[in-house]
Amino acid sequence: MSVNQTLDAQGFWTAQQAAFSLQHLGHAQVREARLRAKSRPAQPEVS
């Protein structure tokens, strides 16, 4: 129990939540970019 209390006192929970929030934001950004790429019409190649 004391280890958990020590980690809480050091702000581990808050830091972990912030890290997961950034991870979710990254996943959302990649998903949005992929959806935009799929909806764009194909560009003809320029030689």
C-alpha positions, 0 to 999 in steps of 0.5 A, a space after each residue: 500500500 505504501 508504494 501506491 501512496 508514494 506514487 500518488 504523492 509524486 503525481 504518477 496518476 496525473 502523469 499517466 493520465 496525461 500520457 494516455 490523453 496524448 496517446 489517444 490524441 495521436 490515434 485520433 490525428 492519424 485516423 483523421 488523416 487517413 480518412 481525409 486521404 481516402 476522401 481526396 480524389 486521386 491526383 494525376 501524376 505529373 511527369 
